[in-house]
């Protein structure tokens, strides 16, 4: 949509306002609460949007976890060796890196036993028949006074169309996953 330029004395109409509001920002798609180690989100990616934002609020954890993501087609996870990612863990007083060029999933976060945290994941072109990319930022804590940050990004080296994803923590967690689509301009 082209951006309309208003001049002095022109009126911003309700129609113009509705058009601008309808063509900007994030659109809520789905949300679910969980109390388990693996959460499958199905049918959240469609041709309606190219890119998506996923918020994963982890309220409680029964162990130290390093969650991973696998993309899904239908009700089936995509494993194999096509996942490529790299990232860094920022802890108080240290930084460490991690990554892989032939993994069966993406490492997207880290959380500690009993601590809350938030994962923000951006998916790029998951439904399109081209490489699917992601970036993620996780904020969490080891204790109430010890905070950390994990940042990662990567792509899936195939041209499969995906309609969902699987978040796998490896230990029981409680929380909420919410998916938004970015409106197309």
N, CA and C atoms as a LAMMPS dump frame, in Angstrom:
ITEM: TIMESTEP
0
ITEM: NUMBER OF ATOMS
555
ITEM: BOX BOUNDS ff ff ff
-5.0000000000000000e+02 5.0000000000000000e+02
-5.0000000000000000e+02 5.0000000000000000e+02
-5.0000000000000000e+02 5.0000000000000000e+02
ITEM: ATOMS id mol type element x y z
1 1 1 N 0.846 -1.168 0
2 1 2 C 0 0 0
3 1 3 C 0.893 1.233 0
4 2 1 N 0.642 2.15 -0.89
5 2 2 C 1.391 3.404 -0.938
6 2 3 C 0.983 4.296 0.232
7 3 1 N 1.933 5.05 0.718
8 3 2 C 1.651 5.961 1.815
9 3 3 C 1.069 7.242 1.232
10 4 1 N -0.084 7.644 1.718
11 4 2 C -0.745 8.857 1.244
12 4 3 C -0.158 10.051 1.98
13 5 1 N 0.1 11.103 1.247
14 5 2 C 0.608 12.339 1.838
15 5 3 C -0.536 13.338 1.916
16 6 1 N -0.733 13.881 3.101
17 6 2 C -1.786 14.876 3.299
18 6 3 C -1.179 16.266 3.225
19 7 1 N -1.943 17.2 2.716
20 7 2 C -1.502 18.588 2.637
21 7 3 C -2.345 19.436 3.584
22 8 1 N -1.9 20.634 3.827
23 8 2 C -2.597 21.546 4.722
24 8 3 C -4.042 21.724 4.273
25 9 1 N -4.96 21.584 5.212
26 9 2 C -6.373 21.786 4.929
27 9 3 C -7.103 20.522 4.518
28 10 1 N -6.377 19.44 4.198
29 10 2 C -7.028 18.189 3.828
30 10 3 C -7.585 17.506 5.064
31 11 1 N -8.601 16.705 4.871
32 11 2 C -9.237 15.995 5.97
33 11 3 C -8.803 14.536 5.946
34 12 1 N -8.42 14.046 7.114
35 12 2 C -8.133 12.618 7.267
36 12 3 C -9.475 11.931 7.485
37 13 1 N -9.897 11.152 6.503
38 13 2 C -11.225 10.541 6.563
39 13 3 C -11.205 9.237 7.357
40 14 1 N -12.387 8.797 7.739
41 14 2 C -12.515 7.508 8.42
42 14 3 C -12.024 6.387 7.514
43 15 1 N -12.287 6.484 6.221
44 15 2 C -11.85 5.472 5.273
45 15 3 C -10.319 5.381 5.234
46 16 1 N -9.635 6.539 5.177
47 16 2 C -8.171 6.551 5.197
48 16 3 C -7.641 5.946 6.498
49 17 1 N -8.226 6.314 7.616
50 17 2 C -7.803 5.801 8.919
51 17 3 C -7.975 4.293 8.985
52 18 1 N -9.132 3.79 8.551
53 18 2 C -9.377 2.348 8.571
54 18 3 C -8.406 1.596 7.67
55 19 1 N -8.092 2.16 6.507
56 19 2 C -7.132 1.529 5.597
57 19 3 C -5.77 1.427 6.242
58 20 1 N -5.285 2.496 6.87
59 20 2 C -3.971 2.474 7.511
60 20 3 C -3.946 1.519 8.701
61 21 1 N -4.987 1.481 9.484
62 21 2 C -5.031 0.58 10.627
63 21 3 C -5.108 -0.885 10.188
64 22 1 N -5.792 -1.149 9.093
65 22 2 C -5.957 -2.52 8.618
66 22 3 C -4.689 -3.063 7.964
67 23 1 N -3.759 -2.204 7.599
68 23 2 C -2.57 -2.634 6.861
69 23 3 C -1.279 -2.432 7.641
70 24 1 N -1.321 -2.472 8.943
71 24 2 C -0.103 -2.268 9.725
72 24 3 C -0.147 -3.119 10.98
73 25 1 N 1.022 -3.537 11.434
74 25 2 C 1.13 -4.183 12.733
75 25 3 C 0.981 -5.684 12.725
76 26 1 N 0.841 -6.226 13.921
77 26 2 C 0.722 -7.661 14.149
78 26 3 C -0.737 -8.068 14.272
79 27 1 N -1.028 -9.284 13.824
80 27 2 C -2.37 -9.829 13.918
81 27 3 C -2.306 -11.099 14.775
82 28 1 N -3.129 -11.148 15.809
83 28 2 C -3.207 -12.322 16.67
84 28 3 C -3.683 -13.524 15.858
85 29 1 N -2.989 -14.668 16.023
86 29 2 C -3.389 -15.891 15.335
87 29 3 C -3.895 -16.935 16.318
88 30 1 N -3.093 -17.272 17.324
89 30 2 C -3.498 -18.295 18.284
90 30 3 C -2.676 -18.186 19.554
91 31 1 N -3.189 -18.778 20.621
92 31 2 C -2.475 -18.811 21.899
93 31 3 C -2.871 -20.086 22.626
94 32 1 N -1.919 -20.644 23.372
95 32 2 C -2.21 -21.832 24.163
96 32 3 C -1.37 -21.825 25.43
97 33 1 N -1.94 -22.346 26.497
98 33 2 C -1.17 -22.545 27.719
99 33 3 C -0.661 -23.981 27.708
100 34 1 N 0.44 -24.223 28.433
101 34 2 C 1.001 -25.568 28.448
102 34 3 C 1.54 -25.919 29.824
103 35 1 N 1.595 -27.223 30.08
104 35 2 C 2.174 -27.792 31.29
105 35 3 C 2.787 -29.126 30.874
106 36 1 N 3.853 -29.051 30.081
107 36 2 C 4.488 -30.239 29.518
108 36 3 C 5.853 -29.866 28.964
109 37 1 N 6.586 -30.841 28.44
110 37 2 C 7.928 -30.562 27.916
111 37 3 C 7.926 -30.255 26.424
112 38 1 N 6.907 -30.707 25.692
113 38 2 C 6.819 -30.461 24.251
114 38 3 C 5.461 -29.859 23.932
115 39 1 N 5.474 -28.782 23.137
116 39 2 C 4.231 -28.138 22.729
117 39 3 C 4.222 -28.059 21.21
118 40 1 N 3.206 -28.652 20.578
119 40 2 C 3.051 -28.591 19.127
120 40 3 C 1.999 -27.549 18.782
121 41 1 N 2.388 -26.602 17.953
122 41 2 C 1.463 -25.569 17.481
123 41 3 C 1.205 -25.865 16.009
124 42 1 N -0.014 -26.266 15.692
125 42 2 C -0.375 -26.68 14.336
126 42 3 C -1.212 -25.617 13.642
127 43 1 N -1.121 -25.583 12.323
128 43 2 C -1.959 -24.734 11.463
129 43 3 C -1.884 -23.255 11.81
130 44 1 N -0.728 -22.773 12.255
131 44 2 C -0.597 -21.35 12.581
132 44 3 C 0.039 -20.551 11.445
133 45 1 N 0.744 -21.205 10.525
134 45 2 C 1.362 -20.523 9.392
135 45 3 C 0.525 -20.791 8.143
136 46 1 N 0.175 -19.715 7.432
137 46 2 C -0.625 -19.818 6.21
138 46 3 C -0.09 -18.839 5.183
139 47 1 N -0.697 -18.825 4.026
140 47 2 C -0.312 -17.883 2.97
141 47 3 C -0.733 -16.447 3.3
142 48 1 N -1.533 -16.258 4.329
143 48 2 C -1.996 -14.917 4.685
144 48 3 C -0.844 -14.006 5.091
145 49 1 N 0.17 -14.558 5.778
146 49 2 C 1.307 -13.766 6.259
147 49 3 C 2.611 -14.414 5.812
148 50 1 N 3.639 -13.604 5.612
149 50 2 C 4.963 -14.119 5.27
150 50 3 C 5.795 -14.379 6.516
151 51 1 N 5.663 -13.502 7.516
152 51 2 C 6.51 -13.542 8.7
153 51 3 C 5.662 -13.544 9.961
154 52 1 N 6.227 -14.119 11.038
155 52 2 C 5.463 -14.336 12.264
156 52 3 C 6.304 -14.005 13.496
157 53 1 N 5.637 -13.602 14.554
158 53 2 C 6.268 -13.398 15.861
159 53 3 C 5.608 -14.365 16.839
160 54 1 N 6.443 -15.1 17.568
161 54 2 C 5.959 -16.052 18.559
162 54 3 C 6.512 -15.638 19.919
163 55 1 N 5.631 -15.482 20.894
164 55 2 C 6.022 -15.163 22.261
165 55 3 C 5.797 -16.398 23.111
166 56 1 N 6.855 -16.845 23.786
167 56 2 C 6.76 -18.007 24.665
168 56 3 C 7.114 -17.548 26.064
169 57 1 N 6.102 -17.475 26.905
170 57 2 C 6.309 -17.076 28.295
171 57 3 C 6.41 -18.334 29.136
172 58 1 N 7.604 -18.569 29.688
173 58 2 C 7.841 -19.743 30.528
174 58 3 C 7.666 -19.311 31.976
175 59 1 N 6.678 -19.876 32.651
176 59 2 C 6.383 -19.492 34.035
177 59 3 C 7.171 -20.327 35.038
178 60 1 N 7.2 -21.651 34.835
179 60 2 C 7.947 -22.532 35.733
180 60 3 C 8.613 -23.643 34.935
181 61 1 N 9.702 -24.191 35.491
182 61 2 C 10.472 -25.253 34.858
183 61 3 C 10.895 -26.238 35.947
184 62 1 N 10.907 -27.538 35.604
185 62 2 C 11.319 -28.534 36.581
186 62 3 C 12.801 -28.894 36.481
187 63 1 N 13.537 -28.308 35.548
188 63 2 C 14.967 -28.58 35.4
189 63 3 C 15.602 -27.534 34.506
190 64 1 N 16.92 -27.557 34.375
191 64 2 C 17.594 -26.669 33.438
192 64 3 C 17.318 -27.18 32.029
193 65 1 N 16.882 -26.303 31.137
194 65 2 C 16.487 -26.731 29.794
195 65 3 C 17.119 -25.851 28.724
196 66 1 N 17.288 -26.452 27.551
197 66 2 C 17.743 -25.755 26.356
198 66 3 C 16.719 -26.083 25.27
199 67 1 N 15.632 -25.301 25.193
200 67 2 C 14.575 -25.613 24.233
201 67 3 C 15.05 -25.558 22.786
202 68 1 N 14.457 -26.434 21.981
203 68 2 C 14.719 -26.461 20.547
204 68 3 C 13.384 -26.373 19.814
205 69 1 N 13.478 -26.014 18.541
206 69 2 C 12.292 -25.924 17.675
207 69 3 C 12.494 -26.847 16.483
208 70 1 N 11.429 -27.563 16.127
209 70 2 C 11.362 -28.271 14.859
210 70 3 C 10.13 -27.757 14.134
211 71 1 N 10.266 -27.545 12.834
212 71 2 C 9.131 -27.102 12.032
213 71 3 C 8.246 -28.308 11.737
214 72 1 N 6.943 -28.026 11.485
215 72 2 C 5.963 -29.085 11.257
216 72 3 C 5.227 -28.869 9.934
217 73 1 N 4.924 -29.981 9.28
218 73 2 C 4.034 -30.006 8.125
219 73 3 C 2.93 -30.98 8.474
220 74 1 N 1.688 -30.502 8.441
221 74 2 C 0.601 -31.341 8.931
222 74 3 C 0.819 -31.558 10.418
223 75 1 N 0.85 -32.784 10.845
224 75 2 C 1.076 -33.097 12.253
225 75 3 C 2.442 -33.752 12.457
226 76 1 N 3.362 -33.555 11.492
227 76 2 C 4.649 -34.237 11.518
228 76 3 C 5.795 -33.255 11.655
229 77 1 N 6.697 -33.527 12.591
230 77 2 C 7.901 -32.714 12.757
231 77 3 C 8.889 -33.011 11.641
232 78 1 N 9.635 -31.996 11.246
233 78 2 C 10.71 -32.165 10.281
234 78 3 C 12.023 -32.254 11.046
235 79 1 N 12.662 -33.398 10.99
236 79 2 C 13.963 -33.603 11.628
237 79 3 C 15.048 -33.504 10.581
238 80 1 N 15.907 -34.501 10.513
239 80 2 C 16.953 -34.53 9.504
240 80 3 C 18.174 -33.74 9.919
241 81 1 N 18.868 -33.188 8.936
242 81 2 C 20.112 -32.448 9.195
243 81 3 C 20.137 -31.108 8.47
244 82 1 N 18.989 -30.52 8.206
245 82 2 C 18.926 -29.285 7.421
246 82 3 C 18.85 -28.01 8.26
247 83 1 N 18.829 -28.121 9.59
248 83 2 C 18.727 -26.941 10.448
249 83 3 C 20.116 -26.325 10.643
250 84 1 N 20.226 -25.038 10.363
251 84 2 C 21.478 -24.295 10.529
252 84 3 C 21.209 -23.149 11.497
253 85 1 N 22.052 -22.992 12.521
254 85 2 C 21.85 -21.902 13.475
255 85 3 C 23.156 -21.554 14.165
256 86 1 N 23.172 -20.362 14.729
257 86 2 C 24.258 -19.947 15.613
258 86 3 C 23.677 -18.965 16.614
259 87 1 N 24.371 -18.812 17.722
260 87 2 C 23.871 -17.923 18.739
261 87 3 C 24.881 -17.7 19.834
262 88 1 N 24.477 -16.924 20.817
263 88 2 C 25.35 -16.607 21.946
264 88 3 C 24.528 -16.542 23.221
265 89 1 N 25.15 -17.017 24.296
266 89 2 C 24.574 -16.933 25.638
267 89 3 C 25.313 -15.837 26.39
268 90 1 N 24.589 -14.864 26.886
269 90 2 C 25.176 -13.764 27.641
270 90 3 C 24.816 -13.954 29.109
271 91 1 N 25.797 -14.356 29.905
272 91 2 C 25.619 -14.574 31.336
273 91 3 C 26.344 -13.48 32.092
274 92 1 N 26.033 -13.256 33.343
275 92 2 C 26.774 -12.243 34.096
276 92 3 C 28.278 -12.56 34.09
277 93 1 N 29.059 -11.725 33.426
278 93 2 C 30.508 -11.876 33.392
279 93 3 C 31.055 -12.793 32.318
280 94 1 N 30.202 -13.379 31.444
281 94 2 C 30.738 -14.262 30.398
282 94 3 C 29.809 -14.318 29.193
283 95 1 N 30.404 -14.699 28.057
284 95 2 C 29.658 -14.906 26.816
285 95 3 C 30.142 -16.226 26.224
286 96 1 N 29.206 -17.063 25.778
287 96 2 C 29.589 -18.302 25.106
288 96 3 C 28.773 -18.429 23.824
289 97 1 N 29.323 -19.136 22.848
290 97 2 C 28.623 -19.29 21.572
291 97 3 C 28.23 -20.747 21.372
292 98 1 N 27.254 -20.949 20.489
293 98 2 C 26.8 -22.275 20.121
294 98 3 C 26.27 -22.214 18.705
295 99 1 N 26.209 -23.371 18.054
296 99 2 C 25.673 -23.405 16.706
297 99 3 C 25.903 -24.738 16.032
298 100 1 N 25.282 -24.894 14.849
299 100 2 C 25.413 -26.12 14.08
300 100 3 C 25.061 -25.842 12.629
301 101 1 N 25.688 -26.576 11.725
302 101 2 C 25.361 -26.454 10.305
303 101 3 C 24.612 -27.675 9.782
304 102 1 N 24.303 -28.627 10.613
305 102 2 C 23.574 -29.811 10.171
306 102 3 C 22.812 -30.453 11.3
307 103 1 N 21.979 -29.685 11.956
308 103 2 C 21.271 -30.173 13.14
309 103 3 C 19.882 -30.687 12.784
310 104 1 N 19.263 -31.391 13.735
311 104 2 C 17.903 -31.905 13.579
312 104 3 C 16.866 -30.938 14.127
313 105 1 N 17.328 -29.785 14.67
314 105 2 C 16.422 -28.769 15.222
315 105 3 C 17.223 -27.489 15.431
316 106 1 N 16.513 -26.401 15.776
317 106 2 C 17.164 -25.14 16.132
318 106 3 C 17.21 -25.006 17.64
319 107 1 N 18.35 -24.644 18.192
320 107 2 C 18.423 -24.273 19.607
321 107 3 C 18.01 -22.812 19.68
322 108 1 N 16.969 -22.519 20.454
323 108 2 C 16.419 -21.163 20.447
324 108 3 C 16.482 -20.459 21.787
325 109 1 N 16.82 -21.171 22.875
326 109 2 C 16.72 -20.534 24.187
327 109 3 C 17.485 -21.337 25.224
328 110 1 N 17.42 -20.874 26.468
329 110 2 C 17.902 -21.607 27.638
330 110 3 C 17.109 -21.097 28.831
331 111 1 N 16.735 -22.01 29.72
332 111 2 C 15.995 -21.635 30.926
333 111 3 C 16.504 -22.463 32.089
334 112 1 N 16.422 -21.912 33.274
335 112 2 C 16.923 -22.594 34.47
336 112 3 C 15.795 -23.057 35.369
337 113 1 N 16.076 -24.132 36.102
338 113 2 C 15.104 -24.75 36.992
339 113 3 C 14.465 -23.728 37.929
340 114 1 N 13.142 -23.725 37.965
341 114 2 C 12.405 -22.867 38.877
342 114 3 C 12.32 -21.407 38.474
343 115 1 N 12.945 -21.012 37.358
344 115 2 C 12.984 -19.598 36.963
345 115 3 C 12.049 -19.333 35.789
346 116 1 N 11.533 -18.132 35.733
347 116 2 C 10.668 -17.72 34.634
348 116 3 C 11.509 -17.091 33.528
349 117 1 N 10.948 -17.022 32.322
350 117 2 C 11.654 -16.397 31.208
351 117 3 C 10.721 -16.133 30.052
352 118 1 N 11.222 -15.442 29.043
353 118 2 C 10.441 -15.095 27.861
354 118 3 C 11.279 -15.331 26.613
355 119 1 N 10.743 -16.102 25.662
356 119 2 C 11.362 -16.298 24.354
357 119 3 C 10.565 -15.481 23.341
358 120 1 N 11.265 -14.728 22.501
359 120 2 C 10.641 -14.02 21.394
360 120 3 C 11.28 -14.571 20.126
361 121 1 N 10.481 -15.216 19.294
362 121 2 C 10.998 -15.857 18.085
363 121 3 C 10.315 -15.244 16.874
364 122 1 N 11.119 -14.865 15.904
365 122 2 C 10.61 -14.366 14.624
366 122 3 C 10.838 -15.463 13.579
367 123 1 N 9.788 -15.858 12.869
368 123 2 C 9.899 -16.823 11.776
369 123 3 C 9.728 -16.074 10.458
370 124 1 N 10.603 -16.381 9.492
371 124 2 C 10.577 -15.723 8.188
372 124 3 C 10.25 -16.759 7.112
373 125 1 N 9.166 -16.555 6.409
374 125 2 C 8.721 -17.393 5.288
375 125 3 C 8.496 -18.858 5.636
376 126 1 N 7.876 -19.19 6.757
377 126 2 C 7.688 -20.614 7.048
378 126 3 C 6.722 -21.313 6.091
379 127 1 N 5.736 -20.587 5.591
380 127 2 C 4.741 -21.218 4.723
381 127 3 C 5.157 -21.215 3.258
382 128 1 N 6.001 -20.273 2.873
383 128 2 C 6.455 -20.167 1.484
384 128 3 C 7.397 -21.322 1.151
385 129 1 N 7.424 -21.708 -0.094
386 129 2 C 8.297 -22.806 -0.538
387 129 3 C 9.703 -22.258 -0.8
388 130 1 N 10.334 -21.766 0.277
389 130 2 C 11.722 -21.31 0.228
390 130 3 C 12.31 -21.475 1.616
391 131 1 N 13.6 -21.204 1.765
392 131 2 C 14.235 -21.386 3.069
393 131 3 C 13.442 -20.646 4.144
394 132 1 N 13.23 -21.301 5.267
395 132 2 C 12.585 -20.703 6.427
396 132 3 C 13.679 -20.22 7.367
397 133 1 N 13.576 -18.981 7.827
398 133 2 C 14.565 -18.437 8.749
399 133 3 C 13.951 -18.12 10.097
400 134 1 N 14.832 -17.893 11.08
401 134 2 C 14.354 -17.492 12.392
402 134 3 C 15.412 -16.643 13.085
403 135 1 N 14.959 -15.803 14.001
404 135 2 C 15.813 -15.154 14.99
405 135 3 C 15.087 -15.285 16.32
406 136 1 N 15.865 -15.355 17.405
407 136 2 C 15.23 -15.466 18.717
408 136 3 C 16.04 -14.72 19.763
409 137 1 N 15.322 -14.22 20.746
410 137 2 C 15.923 -13.582 21.912
411 137 3 C 15.214 -14.149 23.132
412 138 1 N 15.998 -14.605 24.1
413 138 2 C 15.444 -15.146 25.337
414 138 3 C 15.978 -14.351 26.506
415 139 1 N 15.096 -13.988 27.399
416 139 2 C 15.477 -13.346 28.658
417 139 3 C 15.033 -14.289 29.754
418 140 1 N 15.954 -14.606 30.664
419 140 2 C 15.617 -15.512 31.742
420 140 3 C 16.457 -15.242 32.968
421 141 1 N 16.392 -16.159 33.926
422 141 2 C 17.18 -15.983 35.14
423 141 3 C 17.561 -17.338 35.706
424 142 1 N 18.743 -17.389 36.323
425 142 2 C 19.153 -18.575 37.069
426 142 3 C 18.618 -18.502 38.49
427 143 1 N 18.606 -17.313 39.031
428 143 2 C 18.024 -17.031 40.337
429 143 3 C 17.356 -15.67 40.196
430 144 1 N 16.607 -15.235 41.163
431 144 2 C 15.989 -13.911 41.033
432 144 3 C 17.011 -12.787 40.81
433 145 1 N 18.271 -12.983 41.241
434 145 2 C 19.269 -11.927 41.105
435 145 3 C 20.257 -12.159 39.967
436 146 1 N 20.144 -13.257 39.226
437 146 2 C 21.098 -13.577 38.177
438 146 3 C 20.37 -13.721 36.854
439 147 1 N 20.417 -12.698 36.018
440 147 2 C 19.705 -12.668 34.743
441 147 3 C 20.625 -13.103 33.608
442 148 1 N 20.047 -13.568 32.496
443 148 2 C 20.835 -13.907 31.319
444 148 3 C 20.042 -13.606 30.057
445 149 1 N 20.754 -13.625 28.915
446 149 2 C 20.16 -13.35 27.615
447 149 3 C 20.733 -14.361 26.63
448 150 1 N 19.882 -14.934 25.789
449 150 2 C 20.316 -15.834 24.73
450 150 3 C 19.794 -15.265 23.419
451 151 1 N 20.687 -15.144 22.422
452 151 2 C 20.291 -14.668 21.098
453 151 3 C 20.721 -15.716 20.075
454 152 1 N 19.84 -16.006 19.105
455 152 2 C 20.166 -17.013 18.092
456 152 3 C 19.478 -16.664 16.781
457 153 1 N 19.933 -17.296 15.724
458 153 2 C 19.327 -17.122 14.413
459 153 3 C 19.788 -18.221 13.487
460 154 1 N 19.023 -18.443 12.425
461 154 2 C 19.411 -19.471 11.471
462 154 3 C 18.354 -19.672 10.414
463 155 1 N 18.496 -20.785 9.696
464 155 2 C 17.551 -21.095 8.633
465 155 3 C 17.429 -22.597 8.494
466 156 1 N 16.417 -23.026 7.755
467 156 2 C 16.185 -24.431 7.456
468 156 3 C 16.455 -24.606 5.972
469 157 1 N 17.49 -25.363 5.646
470 157 2 C 17.997 -25.462 4.278
471 157 3 C 17.163 -26.412 3.421
472 158 1 N 15.924 -26.046 3.181
473 158 2 C 15.073 -26.749 2.228
474 158 3 C 13.959 -25.788 1.803
475 159 1 N 13.139 -26.202 0.873
476 159 2 C 12.066 -25.329 0.377
477 159 3 C 10.684 -25.917 0.689
478 160 1 N 10.567 -26.533 1.838
479 160 2 C 9.301 -27.112 2.282
480 160 3 C 8.397 -26.023 2.856
481 161 1 N 7.114 -26.158 2.64
482 161 2 C 6.123 -25.267 3.234
483 161 3 C 5.716 -25.833 4.586
484 162 1 N 5.857 -25.023 5.645
485 162 2 C 5.522 -25.456 6.996
486 162 3 C 4.277 -24.734 7.488
487 163 1 N 3.44 -25.453 8.242
488 163 2 C 2.231 -24.825 8.783
489 163 3 C 2.227 -24.783 10.307
490 164 1 N 3.311 -25.232 10.951
491 164 2 C 3.375 -25.206 12.399
492 164 3 C 4.777 -25.459 12.9
493 165 1 N 4.91 -25.56 14.229
494 165 2 C 6.212 -25.818 14.832
495 165 3 C 6.036 -26.577 16.141
496 166 1 N 7.122 -27.173 16.603
497 166 2 C 7.146 -27.91 17.86
498 166 3 C 8.217 -27.291 18.751
499 167 1 N 7.82 -26.833 19.932
500 167 2 C 8.749 -26.283 20.934
501 167 3 C 9.022 -27.388 21.931
502 168 1 N 10.279 -27.794 22.044
503 168 2 C 10.653 -28.953 22.857
504 168 3 C 11.654 -28.532 23.917
505 169 1 N 11.236 -28.573 25.183
506 169 2 C 12.075 -28.09 26.276
507 169 3 C 12.925 -29.183 26.918
508 170 1 N 12.478 -30.432 26.883
509 170 2 C 13.236 -31.501 27.509
510 170 3 C 12.942 -31.68 28.996
511 171 1 N 12.149 -30.82 29.578
512 171 2 C 11.698 -30.938 30.965
513 171 3 C 10.336 -30.256 31.052
514 172 1 N 9.546 -30.629 32.018
515 172 2 C 8.209 -30.056 32.144
516 172 3 C 8.283 -28.556 32.441
517 173 1 N 7.541 -27.796 31.667
518 173 2 C 7.446 -26.34 31.831
519 173 3 C 5.976 -25.961 31.839
520 174 1 N 5.671 -24.84 32.446
521 174 2 C 4.341 -24.254 32.318
522 174 3 C 4.503 -22.887 31.685
523 175 1 N 3.478 -22.469 30.96
524 175 2 C 3.553 -21.154 30.347
525 175 3 C 2.518 -20.958 29.27
526 176 1 N 2.788 -19.989 28.4
527 176 2 C 1.876 -19.623 27.319
528 176 3 C 2.66 -19.376 26.04
529 177 1 N 2.146 -19.882 24.926
530 177 2 C 2.711 -19.583 23.6
531 177 3 C 1.655 -18.81 22.822
532 178 1 N 2.047 -17.668 22.269
533 178 2 C 1.143 -16.845 21.467
534 178 3 C 1.797 -16.574 20.117
535 179 1 N 1.027 -16.728 19.04
536 179 2 C 1.52 -16.543 17.672
537 179 3 C 0.818 -15.355 17.04
538 180 1 N 1.618 -14.473 16.407
539 180 2 C 1.105 -13.317 15.673
540 180 3 C 1.647 -13.359 14.25
541 181 1 N 0.887 -12.839 13.309
542 181 2 C 1.354 -12.684 11.925
543 181 3 C 1.617 -11.216 11.66
544 182 1 N 2.641 -10.942 10.855
545 182 2 C 2.904 -9.571 10.433
546 182 3 C 2.067 -9.269 9.202
547 183 1 N 1.284 -8.208 9.276
548 183 2 C 0.466 -7.807 8.133
549 183 3 C 1.375 -7.474 6.96
550 184 1 N 0.897 -7.79 5.754
551 184 2 C 1.634 -7.437 4.548
552 184 3 C 1.276 -5.995 4.189
553 185 1 N 2.257 -5.264 3.719
554 185 2 C 2.015 -3.858 3.356
555 185 3 C 1.204 -3.756 2.097
